[in-house]
Amino acid sequence: MDVFLGFVVIIGFFALYLLPSIVARKRRHPNETAIVVLNVLAGWTFIGWVGALVWACVNQPAAAAINA
């Protein structure tokens, strides 16, 4: 049971760490690749993770939404 709990905790940590990437993917953000790169490379810093999350949550400009 301890191994299973450890596995669940590790999976949960990675899901939380990659949350900005997941949000960008779900919202079909036009800068998804850049957000993923920022998240992976600078997400270990709190500022990098928050920056990627905010960027993923920012509304897309109207022109980008029309072209999508």
N, C-alpha and C positions, 0 to 999 in steps of 0.2 A: 504494500500500500504506500510505503514511503517513496518508492521509486516512481510510482504513478503520480503522486502529489508533486514530486520534484519535476517530473515531465510537464505537468499542467502549469506549474509556476514558470518554467522556462518558456513554454509556448506563449503564455500570457505576457511575459516580459517582452518577447519579440513582437507580439501583436501591438503592444502599447508603444514600443520603440518605433515601429513602422506605421503608426497611426496616420501621420501626415501623408505618407505615400498611399495608404489605403483610401483616405478621404479624397486625395487628388484623383485617384483612379475612378472612384465611384462618381465623382462630379464631372468626369471627363474634362479636366482642366487642360487648357491648351499648353501649359508649361509643365506637364506631368513629369517628363523626363528630368527636367532641371530640379523639380521638387524632390524627386526620388534621389538624385545625386546629392543634393544638399542634406537630405535626411540621413542617408547612409554615411556620408563623409563627416558631417558636422553635427549629426543628431546626438552624439554622445555628450556634447555640451548642452546645457539646458537652453542657452540662447539659440543655438542652431536648431534644436528640436522645436522650440516655440516659433521661431521664424518660419520654419517649413510648414508648421501647422497653420499659422496665420495666412501664409501665402496660399496654401491649399484651400482655405476657407473663404478667401477674398472672392467677391463676385466678379465674374468675367465681364469685360466691356461689352456693350451691345453689339458692336461690329463682330467681335469674336463669336458671340452666341449665334449670330445670323449665319456666319460662314460654317459653323459646325454642323 
